[in-house]
Amino acid sequence: MTYFYSRNLKIPFDEAVQKAIQSLQQQGFGVITTIDLKETLKQKLNIDFRQYRILVACNPHFAYKAISLESHIGLMLPCNVVVQEHENGEIEVSAINPLETIDKTTITPQLTAIAEEVSNSLRAAVDNLHRTKTQPDQPDALPTERQSEMAAPVHG
């Protein structure tokens, strides 16, 4: 098993970021902050870097359960999800696999169960990216033909 889950997408970078955020939200994660590594490296080191964004995500339910069992588990929280653009133009979205990154020498059966839940949720968030539709800013932002398709009753 690897230490991350990953999916490649052939969509614009900003759309991939939005899809990742929405997919995480569907799994109960909120994005606490976003780190734009491209911008940071340009500002701090004057280095031109590819599109690379780190989404810092947390599921409060899982975090509370884990910290209640092991107070130092907060050192591993929150979960990071990376959206990056590769040279070939593909966008890769990756999420950490907590089952592989948690310290095997101190983990308890209860923490393993929580790590499995988090792992399953993060994997689902990544796996569901191709199914996640980005929400338009306005409800009427869909093309007219698509709106009529959606409003038409389905008979069958």
N, CA and C of each residue as an Amber inpcrd file, in Angstrom:
protein
   468
   0.8390000  -1.1770000   0.0000000   0.0000000   0.0000000   0.0000000
   0.8880000   1.2450000   0.0000000   0.4520000   2.3050000  -0.7000000
   1.2320000   3.5270000  -0.7440000   0.7610000   4.5020000   0.3270000
   1.5360000   5.5520000   0.5180000   1.1980000   6.5170000   1.5490000
   0.2280000   7.5900000   1.0600000  -0.2700000   7.4500000  -0.1770000
  -1.2470000   8.4120000  -0.6840000  -2.1760000   7.7530000  -1.6960000
  -3.3370000   8.4150000  -1.8970000  -4.2880000   8.0470000  -2.9280000
  -4.2140000   9.1300000  -3.9950000  -4.4010000   8.7460000  -5.2450000
  -4.2100000   9.7210000  -6.3000000  -5.1320000   9.4520000  -7.4770000
  -5.4870000  10.5270000  -8.1860000  -6.2750000  10.4210000  -9.4090000
  -5.8170000  11.5380000 -10.3370000  -5.6540000  11.2000000 -11.6210000
  -5.3030000  12.1910000 -12.6350000  -6.5620000  12.6470000 -13.3450000
  -6.6300000  13.9500000 -13.6060000  -7.7830000  14.5430000 -14.2740000
  -7.3120000  15.3490000 -15.4770000  -8.1520000  15.4210000 -16.4830000
  -7.8410000  16.2340000 -17.6640000  -8.8270000  17.3940000 -17.7210000
  -8.7120000  18.2560000 -16.7350000  -9.5550000  19.4420000 -16.6260000
  -8.6610000  20.6030000 -16.2030000  -9.1490000  21.8430000 -16.3170000
  -8.3460000  22.9810000 -15.8760000  -8.0090000  22.8910000 -14.3780000
  -6.8610000  23.4380000 -14.0210000  -6.3550000  23.3500000 -12.6540000
  -7.3660000  23.8780000 -11.6300000  -7.8780000  25.0960000 -11.8470000
  -8.7950000  25.6850000 -10.8650000 -10.0700000  24.8570000 -10.7110000
 -10.5140000  24.2440000 -11.7900000 -11.6830000  23.3580000 -11.7060000
 -11.3570000  22.1300000 -10.8610000 -10.1580000  21.5960000 -11.0180000
  -9.7390000  20.4380000 -10.2180000  -9.6930000  20.7990000  -8.7330000
  -9.2200000  21.9880000  -8.4290000  -9.1850000  22.4320000  -7.0270000
 -10.6060000  22.4820000  -6.4750000 -11.5280000  23.0800000  -7.2300000
 -12.9160000  23.1720000  -6.7730000 -13.5580000  21.7930000  -6.6200000
 -13.3000000  20.8990000  -7.5640000 -13.8330000  19.5310000  -7.4790000
 -13.2880000  18.8270000  -6.2340000 -12.0040000  19.0150000  -5.9560000
 -11.3910000  18.3830000  -4.7830000 -12.0350000  18.9020000  -3.5030000
 -12.2380000  20.2010000  -3.4170000 -12.8720000  20.7930000  -2.2300000
 -14.2840000  20.2430000  -2.0540000 -15.0510000  20.2020000  -3.1400000
 -16.4230000  19.6830000  -3.0600000 -16.4530000  18.2080000  -2.6900000
 -15.5480000  17.4500000  -3.2520000 -15.5080000  16.0190000  -2.9460000
 -15.1320000  15.7910000  -1.4830000 -14.1990000  16.5770000  -0.9770000
 -13.8440000  16.4900000   0.4440000 -15.0420000  16.8500000   1.3200000
 -15.7720000  17.8960000   0.9410000 -16.9480000  18.3030000   1.7110000
 -17.9940000  17.2020000   1.7430000 -18.1610000  16.5000000   0.6350000
 -19.1190000  15.3960000   0.5890000 -18.7350000  14.2790000   1.5550000
 -17.4600000  14.2020000   1.9020000 -16.9820000  13.1860000   2.8390000
 -16.8650000  13.7280000   4.2640000 -17.3530000  14.9390000   4.5010000
 -17.3600000  15.5060000   5.8500000 -16.1160000  16.3130000   6.2100000
 -15.2590000  16.5880000   5.2360000 -14.0550000  17.3760000   5.4860000
 -14.2910000  18.8250000   5.0870000 -13.7580000  19.7230000   5.8900000
 -13.7370000  21.1240000   5.5220000 -12.3100000  21.4930000   5.1830000
 -12.1370000  22.3970000   4.2330000 -10.7990000  22.8750000   3.9040000
 -10.5390000  24.1000000   4.7650000  -9.6130000  23.9410000   5.6980000
  -9.2960000  24.9870000   6.6600000  -8.5370000  26.1220000   5.9920000
  -7.5890000  25.7610000   5.1660000  -6.7930000  26.7480000   4.4360000
  -6.2410000  26.1030000   3.1820000  -5.7970000  26.9360000   2.2800000
  -5.1980000  26.4960000   1.0360000  -3.8340000  27.1530000   0.9160000
  -2.8350000  26.3610000   0.6000000  -1.4890000  26.8930000   0.4140000
  -1.1770000  26.8400000  -1.0790000  -0.9600000  28.0060000  -1.6720000
  -0.6010000  28.0940000  -3.0850000   0.9180000  28.0890000  -3.1600000
   1.4910000  26.9160000  -3.3890000   2.9430000  26.7720000  -3.3840000
   3.5870000  27.5480000  -4.5210000   2.9360000  27.5950000  -5.6720000
   3.4710000  28.3520000  -6.8110000   3.6590000  29.8150000  -6.4150000
   2.6300000  30.3910000  -5.8260000   2.6740000  31.7910000  -5.4090000
   3.6960000  32.0110000  -4.2930000   3.7210000  31.1060000  -3.3270000
   4.6500000  31.2300000  -2.2030000   6.1000000  31.1730000  -2.6620000
   6.4140000  30.2260000  -3.5490000   7.7890000  30.1080000  -4.0370000
   8.1870000  31.3210000  -4.8740000   7.2310000  31.8880000  -5.5980000
   7.5230000  33.0830000  -6.3860000   7.8160000  34.2650000  -5.4600000
   6.9810000  34.4430000  -4.4420000   7.1460000  35.5610000  -3.5220000
   8.3960000  35.4330000  -2.6530000   8.6280000  34.2570000  -2.1090000
   9.7140000  34.0830000  -1.1370000  11.0740000  33.8090000  -1.7680000
  11.0920000  33.0760000  -2.8960000  12.3710000  32.6570000  -3.4890000
  12.5580000  33.1190000  -4.9340000  11.5470000  33.8220000  -5.4740000
  11.5600000  34.2520000  -6.8680000  11.7920000  33.0760000  -7.8250000
  11.1210000  31.9580000  -7.5160000  11.1970000  30.7480000  -8.3290000
   9.8590000  30.5510000  -9.0340000   9.9210000  30.3090000 -10.3460000
   8.7140000  29.9660000 -11.0950000   8.4880000  28.4680000 -10.9450000
   7.3290000  28.1220000 -10.4380000   6.9980000  26.7240000 -10.1740000
   5.6610000  26.4190000 -10.8210000   5.3820000  25.1580000 -11.0410000
   4.1110000  24.7430000 -11.6520000   2.9570000  24.9760000 -10.6650000
   1.7420000  24.8500000 -11.1680000   0.5580000  24.9700000 -10.3210000
   0.6060000  23.8570000  -9.2740000   0.5480000  24.2350000  -8.0120000
   0.6520000  23.2580000  -6.9270000  -0.0540000  23.8580000  -5.7180000
  -1.1620000  23.2720000  -5.3410000  -1.9290000  23.7640000  -4.2210000
  -2.1050000  22.6790000  -3.1790000  -1.9120000  23.0430000  -1.9270000
  -2.1130000  22.1230000  -0.8070000  -3.4060000  22.5300000  -0.1100000
  -4.3490000  21.6040000  -0.0640000  -5.6040000  21.8290000   0.6390000
  -5.4680000  21.2020000   2.0240000  -5.5920000  22.0080000   3.0400000
  -5.4660000  21.5390000   4.4150000  -6.8790000  21.2390000   4.9090000
  -7.1940000  19.9460000   5.0230000  -8.5650000  19.5160000   5.2870000
  -8.6970000  18.8530000   6.6510000  -9.8720000  19.0300000   7.2510000
 -10.1310000  18.4190000   8.5590000 -11.5820000  17.9570000   8.6220000
 -11.7570000  16.7820000   9.1830000 -13.0840000  16.2800000   9.5020000
 -13.1630000  16.3460000  11.0300000 -13.8870000  17.3200000  11.5770000
 -13.9030000  17.5240000  13.0330000 -14.3160000  16.2810000  13.8210000
 -15.2370000  15.5060000  13.2690000 -15.7020000  14.2930000  13.9440000
 -14.5380000  13.3140000  14.1470000 -13.7910000  13.0490000  13.0660000
 -12.6460000  12.1430000  13.1540000 -11.5500000  12.7200000  14.0490000
 -11.2940000  14.0170000  13.9180000 -10.2400000  14.6560000  14.7070000
 -10.5450000  14.5380000  16.2010000 -11.7880000  14.8140000  16.5710000
 -12.1700000  14.7230000  17.9790000 -12.0000000  13.3000000  18.5160000
 -12.4670000  12.3180000  17.7420000 -12.3450000  10.9220000  18.1720000
 -10.8740000  10.5290000  18.3580000 -10.0380000  10.9130000  17.4130000
  -8.6220000  10.5330000  17.4820000  -7.9000000  11.2220000  18.6370000
  -8.1210000  12.5180000  18.8050000  -7.4440000  13.2580000  19.8810000
  -7.9450000  12.8100000  21.2500000  -9.1960000  12.3880000  21.3200000
  -9.7240000  11.8700000  22.5860000  -9.0070000  10.5950000  23.0060000
  -8.5280000   9.8330000  22.0330000  -7.8120000   8.5920000  22.3290000
  -6.3150000   8.8100000  22.5300000  -5.7420000   9.7320000  21.7860000
  -4.2930000   9.9670000  21.8240000  -4.0390000  11.4500000  21.6180000
  -3.6460000  12.1530000  22.6800000  -3.5230000  13.6090000  22.6120000
  -2.4700000  14.0930000  21.6180000  -1.4620000  13.2910000  21.3470000
  -0.4020000  13.7150000  20.4270000  -0.7220000  13.4360000  18.9590000
  -1.8680000  12.8170000  18.6950000  -2.2390000  12.5330000  17.3080000
  -2.4720000  13.8320000  16.5390000  -2.6860000  14.9100000  17.2770000
  -2.8320000  16.2230000  16.6490000  -1.6120000  16.6250000  15.8400000
  -0.4750000  16.0130000  16.1210000   0.7270000  16.2810000  15.3330000
   0.5540000  15.8310000  13.8890000  -0.3610000  14.8990000  13.6610000
  -0.5910000  14.3820000  12.3130000  -1.8200000  15.0110000  11.6530000
  -2.4610000  15.9220000  12.3490000  -3.6660000  16.5580000  11.8170000
  -3.3330000  17.9640000  11.3510000  -4.0710000  18.5340000  10.4740000
  -5.1300000  17.9510000   9.6520000  -4.5490000  17.1610000   8.4930000
  -5.4150000  16.7210000   7.6050000  -5.0070000  15.9200000   6.4430000
  -4.7110000  16.8440000   5.2640000  -3.6630000  16.5420000   4.5350000
  -3.3240000  17.3340000   3.3580000  -3.7710000  16.6320000   2.0820000
  -4.2810000  17.4350000   1.1700000  -4.6380000  16.9800000  -0.1650000
  -3.9120000  17.9100000  -1.1280000  -3.2210000  17.3410000  -2.1040000
  -2.4290000  18.1350000  -3.0450000  -3.0770000  18.0860000  -4.4230000
  -3.1910000  19.2610000  -5.0300000  -3.6220000  19.3710000  -6.4190000
  -2.4340000  19.9710000  -7.1580000  -1.9120000  19.2250000  -8.1490000
  -0.7410000  19.7100000  -8.8690000  -0.8780000  19.4620000 -10.3640000
  -0.2620000  20.3670000 -11.1150000  -0.2660000  20.2360000 -12.5710000
   1.0790000  19.6790000 -13.0140000   1.0310000  18.6320000 -13.8340000
   2.2570000  18.0270000 -14.3540000   2.6060000  18.6240000 -15.7140000
   3.8210000  18.3600000 -16.1630000   4.3070000  18.9140000 -17.4310000
   3.4200000  18.5520000 -18.6160000   2.7850000  17.3830000 -18.5690000
   1.9290000  16.9530000 -19.6790000   0.5440000  17.6100000 -19.6350000
   0.3150000  18.4950000 -18.6660000  -0.9530000  19.2010000 -18.5450000
  -1.9820000  18.4930000 -17.6920000  -1.7180000  17.2420000 -17.3180000
  -2.6600000  16.5310000 -16.4500000  -2.5950000  17.1030000 -15.0420000
  -3.7300000  17.0500000 -14.4000000  -3.8390000  17.5100000 -13.0210000
  -3.9540000  16.2690000 -12.1480000  -3.1350000  16.2070000 -11.1200000
  -3.1740000  15.0860000 -10.1920000  -3.6700000  15.5870000  -8.8340000
  -4.6250000  14.8630000  -8.2830000  -5.1260000  15.1460000  -6.9380000
  -4.7320000  13.9650000  -6.0670000  -4.0400000  14.2550000  -4.9710000
  -3.5490000  13.2030000  -4.0780000  -3.9430000  13.5210000  -2.6400000
  -4.2670000  12.4760000  -1.9030000  -4.6010000  12.6190000  -0.4810000
  -3.7690000  11.6380000   0.3170000  -3.4230000  12.0120000   1.5010000
  -2.6200000  11.1790000   2.3960000  -3.3990000   9.9200000   2.7680000
  -2.6900000   8.8250000   2.9600000  -3.2870000   7.5780000   3.4370000
  -2.8700000   7.4100000   4.8990000  -3.7420000   7.7540000   5.8330000
  -3.3720000   7.7000000   7.2500000  -2.9980000   6.3050000   7.7480000
  -3.5210000   5.2650000   7.1070000  -3.1710000   3.9110000   7.5330000
  -1.6830000   3.6270000   7.3410000  -1.0810000   4.2800000   6.3650000
   0.3330000   4.0640000   6.0930000   1.2360000   5.0600000   6.8170000
   0.7100000   6.1980000   7.1970000   1.5570000   7.2360000   7.7850000
   1.5120000   7.2800000   9.3090000   0.5660000   6.6060000   9.8900000
   0.4610000   6.6020000  11.3530000   1.5580000   5.7070000  11.9500000
   2.0360000   6.0800000  13.0990000   3.1200000   5.3410000  13.7600000
   2.6300000   3.9630000  14.1930000   3.1830000   2.9460000  13.5740000
   2.7470000   1.5650000  13.8290000   3.1340000   1.0650000  15.2220000
   4.1080000   1.6960000  15.8520000   4.5550000   1.2120000  17.1640000
   3.6510000   1.6760000  18.3030000   2.8900000   2.7440000  18.0860000
   2.0600000   3.2590000  19.1750000   0.5650000   3.2020000  18.8870000
   0.1930000   2.7160000  17.7270000  -1.2210000   2.7160000  17.3700000
  -1.9850000   1.6420000  18.1520000  -3.1820000   2.0080000  18.5520000
  -4.0600000   1.0870000  19.2680000  -5.1460000   0.5940000  18.3140000
  -5.8650000  -0.4440000  18.6870000  -6.9690000  -0.8950000  17.8290000
  -8.0140000   0.2070000  17.5840000  -8.2620000   1.0300000  18.6060000
  -9.2400000   2.1160000  18.4390000  -8.7360000   3.1580000  17.4340000
  -7.4480000   3.5110000  17.5260000  -6.8860000   4.4680000  16.5750000
  -6.8270000   3.8710000  15.1660000  -6.5690000   2.5860000  15.0800000
  -6.5650000   1.9250000  13.7750000  -7.9390000   2.0320000  13.1280000
  -8.9800000   1.8490000  13.9200000 -10.3460000   1.9380000  13.3890000
 -10.6340000   3.3520000  12.8660000 -10.1940000   4.3670000  13.6010000
 -10.3960000   5.7470000  13.1500000  -9.5720000   6.0140000  11.8970000
  -8.3260000   5.5420000  11.8910000  -7.4670000   5.7240000  10.7110000
  -8.0930000   5.0580000   9.4900000  -8.7330000   3.9210000   9.6770000
  -9.4140000   3.2500000   8.5660000 -10.5830000   4.0840000   8.0570000
 -11.3390000   4.6670000   8.9880000 -12.4630000   5.5210000   8.5860000
 -11.9740000   6.7340000   7.7920000 -10.9320000   7.3870000   8.3140000
 -10.3820000   8.5630000   7.6380000  -9.8360000   8.1560000   6.2710000
  -9.1060000   7.0600000   6.2560000  -8.5310000   6.5560000   5.0220000
  -9.6120000   6.2830000   3.9810000 -10.6910000   5.6140000   4.3900000
 -11.7950000   5.3140000   3.4760000 -12.4530000   6.5870000   2.9530000
 -12.6080000   7.5720000   3.8210000 -13.2320000   8.8400000   3.4110000
 -12.3510000   9.6070000   2.4400000 -11.0450000   9.6540000   2.7120000
 -10.1320000  10.3620000   1.8100000 -10.0400000   9.6420000   0.4620000
  -9.9960000   8.3220000   0.5160000  -9.9600000   7.5570000  -0.7380000
 -11.2270000   7.8150000  -1.5430000 -12.3690000   7.8260000  -0.8780000
 -13.6290000   8.0960000  -1.5710000 -13.6270000   9.5030000  -2.1730000
 -13.0920000  10.4720000  -1.4420000 -13.0240000  11.8430000  -1.9570000
 -12.1990000  11.8970000  -3.2350000 -11.0900000  11.1790000  -3.2710000
 -10.2400000  11.1550000  -4.4630000 -10.9020000  10.3460000  -5.5710000
 -11.4250000   9.1840000  -5.2250000 -12.0420000   8.3180000  -6.2360000
 -13.2680000   8.9580000  -6.8780000 -13.9910000   9.7750000  -6.1160000
 -15.2260000  10.3730000  -6.6240000 -14.9980000  11.6480000  -7.4340000
 -13.7630000  12.0510000  -7.6200000 -13.4990000  13.3070000  -8.3330000
 -14.0950000  13.3240000  -9.7330000 -14.0550000  12.2250000 -10.4130000
 -14.5870000  12.2080000 -11.7800000 -16.1060000  12.3270000 -11.7930000
 -16.7440000  12.0990000 -10.6600000 -18.2020000  12.1880000 -10.5730000
 -18.6650000  13.5310000 -10.0330000 -17.7650000  14.2620000  -9.3930000
 -18.1330000  15.5240000  -8.7530000 -18.3000000  16.6060000  -9.8100000
 -19.4240000  17.2650000  -9.7970000 -19.6790000  18.3780000 -10.7060000
 -19.4090000  19.6660000  -9.9420000 -18.6750000  20.5860000 -10.5670000
 -18.4640000  21.8760000  -9.9100000 -19.7680000  22.6530000  -9.9640000
 -20.0420000  23.3750000  -8.9180000 -21.2760000  24.1400000  -8.8380000
 -21.1000000  25.4790000  -9.5420000 -22.0040000  25.8320000 -10.4480000
 -21.9040000  27.1380000 -11.0920000 -22.1680000  28.2410000 -10.0710000
 -21.6120000  29.4130000 -10.3380000 -21.8110000  30.5500000  -9.4290000
 -23.2810000  30.9540000  -9.3630000 -23.9660000  30.8720000 -10.4870000
 -25.3700000  31.2360000 -10.5700000 -26.1690000  30.0100000 -11.0190000
 -27.3700000  29.8140000 -10.5010000 -28.1730000  28.6760000 -10.9390000
 -28.4560000  28.7110000 -12.4350000 -28.5370000  29.9080000 -13.0390000
 -28.8420000  29.9940000 -14.4560000 -27.5790000  30.0170000 -15.3190000
 -26.4600000  29.5900000 -14.7620000 -25.2070000  29.6050000 -15.5080000
 -25.0870000  28.4240000 -16.4650000 -25.9960000  27.4560000 -16.3810000
 -25.9570000  26.3200000 -17.2870000 -26.4660000  26.7470000 -18.6620000
 -25.9390000  26.1500000 -19.7330000 -26.4700000  26.4560000 -21.0620000
 -27.9510000  26.0940000 -21.1320000 -28.6950000  26.8110000 -21.9550000
 -30.1440000  26.6270000 -22.0540000 -30.5260000  25.1960000 -22.3700000
 -29.8090000  24.5680000 -23.3230000 -30.1630000  23.1890000 -23.6730000
 -30.0440000  22.2750000 -22.4580000 -29.0140000  22.4650000 -21.6810000
 -28.7930000  21.6140000 -20.5090000 -29.8840000  21.8620000 -19.4760000
 -30.3020000  23.1200000 -19.3190000 -31.3700000  23.4230000 -18.3620000
 -32.6540000  22.6850000 -18.7530000 -32.9850000  22.6850000 -20.0490000
 -34.1910000  21.9880000 -20.4360000 -34.0720000  20.4950000 -20.2510000
 -32.8840000  19.9340000 -20.4760000 -32.6860000  18.5070000 -20.2440000
 -32.9460000  18.1810000 -18.7730000 -32.4460000  19.0680000 -17.8940000
 -32.5980000  18.8060000 -16.4680000 -34.0450000  18.9600000 -16.0330000
 -34.7860000  19.8920000 -16.6480000 -36.1540000  20.1530000 -16.2300000
 -37.1470000  19.1600000 -16.8530000 -36.7560000  18.5180000 -17.9450000
 -37.6680000  17.6030000 -18.6180000 -37.9350000  16.3830000 -17.7610000
 -39.2020000  15.9850000 -17.6440000 -39.5080000  14.7870000 -16.8520000
 -38.9580000  13.5420000 -17.5450000 -38.5880000  12.5950000 -16.7480000
 -38.0710000  11.3260000 -17.2640000 -39.1980000  10.3240000 -17.2490000
 -39.4640000   9.7500000 -18.3990000 -40.5090000   8.7240000 -18.4880000
 -39.8620000   7.3780000 -18.7120000 -40.4100000   6.3770000 -18.1640000
 -39.7680000   5.1090000 -18.3940000 -40.4870000   4.0160000 -17.8430000
